[in-house]
Amino acid sequence: MFKEFKEFALKGNMIDLAIGVIIGSTFGNLVNSIVHDILMPIIGLITGGIDFSNMFLQLAGQPQTTLAEARQAGATIAYGNFITLLINFLIIALVLFMIVKGLNSLRHSYESKTKKNMQKKTE
């Protein structure tokens, strides 16, 4: 059983997956930093200083001034957090789209060069 587990764990696909998860986690942290540290201050400046992270709708309890206090007081909808996560998602989707588009372009270029070289060899 240990031998089978070792073979499973050391397969190339398993290691590739582990590397992908680690890189994905780091990429997520990078995107979060871009959103929180770069984009949100710019958006806040454009919108007159609106702080999305502290936007909420308190449904229960006494009115509070911060999201943390509102959550302690009762039911709260933190729509500002949703806006931030939506911006994160859009940035990640855009970056992944650009990566896939670039890889497809490189693959298409490689395939067309290979095809031309094969045609030259057969002539």
Summary of the structure (lengths in Angstrom):
residues: 123
radius of gyration: 24.2
end to end distance: 55.6
largest distance: 83.6
contacts: 279
relative contact order: 0.08
helix: 79%
strand: 3%
